[in-house]
Amino acid sequence: MTFNPDADVSDNKVQRRGGGRTAAIAGGGVVGLGAVVVLLISAFTGVDLTGLLGGGTGTSQSQQQGAGPTEGSVQSCNTGTDANNSVDCRVAAVSLVLNDYWSQHVQGYAEPGQVSVDGATSTPCGTASNDVGPFYCPSDQTVYIDPTFFQLLHQQFGAEAGDLAQVYVVAHEYGHHIQNITGTMEKYPNNGTGPTSNGVRTELQADCYAGAFIADMASQKDKNGVAYMKAPTDAQISDALDAAAAVGDDHIQQQSAGYTNPESWTHGSSDQRKKWFATGYKYGLGKCDTFAVATP
């Protein structure tokens, strides 16, 4: 369990949107773990989709099938017990804790939108779906997550994808929101690929931010003074580190193509991702400037 059972998470503002399936891939500057899935699709299909990554301006093309769109809030997500029992609610409830955390560290903090994707839904950055994975869209300052992505993380990437690994994924995407509203994305725009590229540094900083949040998450309290979340166990931290490693560029390339090409990296190696998550967890936000080091 990650949440305290009696914690009040009813104030979460996550919306559930979607309906049907789609073949579209997100573009328009999408950042986050979703872009890793694009790379995996490219490797498996032989279709080059990398132009949609790292500040791309591609538009989406979809072939929508199935039921019409559904909208509304995440249902039955009121307590920590609900969050412990439901991935949908857990992802929604984490947003409350993240907003509390970042409001304490960023002056004038503006909360991002967060959408729980049911099948597929359109966004200014393209179509959000499980085919794309979690991502942050700078255009509308919104995090899009299909909770079934965590099954993919387990099945395709070899990660356990337990409770804290799921928290890590949400926290990583919120890290991109911080980079957007504080000017980091504007200051360090896309300059290509490779282990020292701005794109990789951006992703590693989001990993570091996620680690710093997880180290502090048990100190955030609901309106009744009850801590939202429990302090992470060593096993949970190990699981989160495994999730970070599983979405390393080298791991994905080796798994899908049988070789690695560092010059094509957009998110960083497994070792880089684990290193920067651990840096944030151990030393806090003050050590998360991945742009200040020669080799991140």
C-alpha positions in Angstrom: 0.0 0.0 0.0 1.2 3.5 -0.9 -1.6 5.7 0.5 -2.8 5.9 4.1 -6.2 4.3 4.1 -7.9 7.2 5.9 -6.4 9.9 3.7 -9.0 12.2 1.9 -8.2 12.3 -1.8 -11.7 13.4 -2.9 -10.4 16.8 -4.0 -8.6 15.4 -7.0 -9.5 17.1 -10.3 -8.4 14.4 -12.7 -10.8 13.9 -15.6 -11.5 10.7 -17.4 -11.8 11.1 -21.2 -11.7 8.8 -24.2 -13.7 6.1 -26.0 -12.6 3.8 -28.8 -9.1 2.9 -30.0 -6.8 4.8 -32.3 -3.7 4.3 -34.4 -2.6 7.9 -33.9 0.8 8.9 -32.4 1.2 12.0 -30.3 3.2 14.9 -31.8 3.3 18.6 -31.3 6.1 18.7 -28.8 5.1 15.8 -26.6 7.5 15.0 -23.8 7.6 12.2 -21.3 7.6 8.4 -21.1 5.1 8.3 -23.9 7.9 9.2 -26.3 9.7 6.0 -25.2 6.8 4.0 -26.5 7.0 5.7 -29.8 10.6 4.5 -30.1 9.5 1.0 -29.2 6.9 1.1 -31.9 9.5 2.3 -34.4 11.8 -0.5 -33.5 9.1 -3.2 -33.8 7.5 -2.0 -37.0 10.4 -0.5 -38.9 8.4 2.8 -39.3 10.4 5.9 -38.4 8.3 7.9 -36.0 11.1 9.7 -34.3 10.3 12.9 -36.1 7.4 13.2 -33.6 9.7 13.4 -30.7 11.7 16.2 -29.0 9.7 19.2 -29.8 8.3 17.9 -33.1 5.3 19.6 -34.6 3.7 16.7 -36.3 -0.1 16.5 -36.4 -2.0 13.4 -35.5 -3.8 11.1 -37.9 -6.3 8.7 -36.4 -8.5 5.8 -37.3 -11.0 5.8 -34.5 -13.2 2.8 -33.8 -15.5 1.8 -31.1 -17.7 3.8 -28.8 -18.0 7.6 -28.7 -16.0 9.7 -26.3 -16.7 9.5 -22.6 -16.0 12.3 -20.1 -16.2 12.8 -16.4 -14.3 12.5 -13.1 -12.5 9.3 -11.9 -15.2 7.4 -10.1 -15.1 6.2 -6.5 -11.8 8.0 -5.7 -12.3 9.5 -2.2 -10.0 7.8 0.2 -6.5 6.3 0.4 -8.1 2.9 0.5 -9.7 3.6 -2.9 -6.2 4.7 -4.2 -4.6 1.6 -2.9 -7.2 -0.6 -4.6 -7.5 1.1 -8.0 -4.8 2.1 -10.4 -7.2 4.8 -11.8 -7.7 6.3 -8.4 -4.0 6.0 -7.5 -3.0 7.9 -10.5 -5.6 10.6 -9.8 -4.8 10.8 -6.1 -1.1 11.3 -6.7 -2.0 14.5 -8.5 -3.2 16.0 -5.2 0.1 15.2 -3.5 2.2 16.4 -6.3 0.3 19.7 -6.5 0.8 20.2 -2.7 4.5 19.4 -3.1 5.2 21.7 -6.0 3.2 24.6 -4.6 5.7 24.6 -1.8 8.7 24.8 -4.1 7.6 26.9 -7.1 6.4 30.4 -6.5 3.1 31.1 -8.2 2.8 27.4 -9.0 -0.1 26.7 -11.5 -1.5 23.2 -11.4 -1.4 21.2 -14.7 -4.4 19.5 -16.0 -4.5 15.8 -15.7 -6.5 13.4 -17.9 -7.0 9.7 -17.3 -7.3 8.3 -20.8 -9.9 5.7 -21.5 -8.9 4.1 -24.8 -8.0 7.3 -26.7 -8.7 11.0 -26.6 -7.5 13.9 -28.7 -5.1 16.5 -27.4 -3.3 19.5 -28.9 -0.2 17.3 -29.0 -1.9 14.5 -30.9 -3.9 11.5 -29.8 -3.4 10.2 -26.3 -3.7 6.4 -26.0 -2.0 3.4 -24.5 -0.2 3.0 -27.8 1.6 6.3 -27.0 1.9 6.0 -23.2 2.0 8.8 -20.6 3.0 12.2 -21.7 2.9 15.9 -20.9 1.6 18.3 -23.5 3.1 21.8 -23.1 0.4 23.3 -25.4 -2.4 22.8 -22.9 -0.2 22.1 -19.8 -1.8 18.8 -19.3 -0.6 15.3 -18.3 -2.3 12.4 -20.1 -2.0 8.9 -18.7 -3.8 5.7 -19.7 -3.5 3.6 -16.6 -3.3 0.4 -18.6 0.2 1.6 -19.6 1.5 0.0 -16.4 0.6 -3.4 -17.8 2.7 -2.6 -20.8 5.5 -1.4 -18.6 5.4 -4.8 -16.9 4.9 -7.0 -20.0 7.1 -5.2 -22.6 9.7 -3.5 -20.6 10.3 -6.0 -17.8 9.5 -3.8 -14.9 7.3 -4.9 -12.0 5.4 -1.6 -12.2 4.0 -1.7 -8.7 2.5 1.1 -6.7 5.5 3.3 -6.3 6.7 2.7 -9.9 3.3 4.1 -10.9 3.8 7.1 -8.7 7.2 7.6 -10.3 5.6 7.8 -13.8 3.1 10.4 -12.7 5.7 12.4 -10.9 8.0 12.3 -14.0 5.3 13.8 -16.1 4.7 16.5 -13.5 8.4 17.2 -13.7 7.9 18.2 -17.3 5.2 20.7 -16.3 7.6 22.3 -13.9 10.2 22.6 -16.6 7.5 24.2 -18.8 6.2 26.8 -16.4 9.7 27.7 -15.0 11.2 28.3 -18.4 13.6 25.3 -18.6 12.0 24.0 -21.8 12.4 27.5 -23.5 15.9 27.9 -22.3 17.1 24.5 -23.4 15.1 23.7 -26.6 15.5 20.5 -28.7 19.0 20.3 -30.2 19.0 16.7 -31.5 19.6 13.4 -29.9 22.4 11.7 -28.0 23.4 11.1 -24.4 24.3 14.7 -23.7 21.5 16.3 -25.7 19.0 18.8 -24.2 16.2 16.2 -24.7 18.0 13.6 -22.6 18.9 16.2 -20.0 15.2 17.2 -19.9 14.1 13.7 -19.3 16.8 13.0 -16.6 15.8 16.2 -14.8 12.2 15.0 -14.7 13.5 11.7 -13.2 15.4 13.6 -10.6 12.3 15.7 -9.7 10.3 12.5 -9.4 12.9 11.1 -7.0 12.9 14.3 -4.9 9.1 14.2 -4.7 9.0 10.5 -3.6 11.5 11.2 -0.9 9.2 13.9 0.5 5.8 12.5 -0.4 4.9 11.2 3.1 5.1 14.8 4.5 2.2 16.0 2.4 -1.1 16.1 4.3 -4.8 16.3 3.5 -7.2 19.0 4.8 -7.7 16.9 8.0 -4.0 16.7 8.7 -3.6 13.1 7.7 -0.6 12.2 5.6 -1.7 11.2 2.1 1.0 8.7 1.6 3.3 6.4 3.5 7.1 6.6 3.4 8.4 4.3 0.6 10.0 1.0 1.6 13.3 -0.2 0.2 11.5 -2.7 -2.0 9.3 0.0 -3.5 12.3 2.2 -4.2 13.9 -0.8 -5.9 10.8 -1.2 -8.0 10.8 2.5 -9.0 14.4 2.3 -10.0 13.7 -0.8 -12.0 10.9 1.1 -13.8 13.3 4.0 -14.5 15.9 1.5 -15.9 13.3 -0.4 -18.0 12.5 2.8 -20.0 16.2 3.6 -20.6 17.0 4.1 -24.3 19.7 1.4 -24.3 17.5 -1.2 -22.6 14.7 -0.6 -25.1 17.0 -0.7 -28.1 18.7 -3.8 -26.9 15.4 -5.5 -26.2 13.7 -4.6 -29.4 16.6 -4.4 -31.9 19.5 -6.3 -30.3 21.9 -3.4 -30.3 22.3 0.1 -28.9 22.9 3.4 -30.6 23.7 6.2 -28.1 23.6 8.9 -30.7 19.9 8.3 -31.2 19.0 8.5 -27.5 16.2 10.8 -26.5 15.6 9.9 -22.8 18.9 8.6 -21.5 20.3 5.2 -20.7 19.1 2.9 -17.9 22.1 3.9 -15.7 21.5 7.6 -16.3 17.8 7.3 -15.4 18.5 5.3 -12.2 21.3 7.7 -11.3 19.2 10.9 -11.6 16.2 9.4 -9.9 18.5 8.3 -7.0 20.1 11.8 -7.0 16.7 13.5 -6.5 15.7 10.9 -3.9 18.9 11.3 -1.8 19.8 14.9 -2.2 16.6 16.8 -3.2 15.7 19.3 -5.9 18.8 21.4 -5.4 20.9 18.6 -7.1 18.6 18.2 -10.2 20.3 20.6 -12.6 21.1 18.1 -15.3 22.1 21.0 -17.7 24.9 22.1 -15.4 27.1 19.0 -15.8 29.2 18.0 -18.8 27.9 14.4 -18.8 24.6 13.8 -17.2 
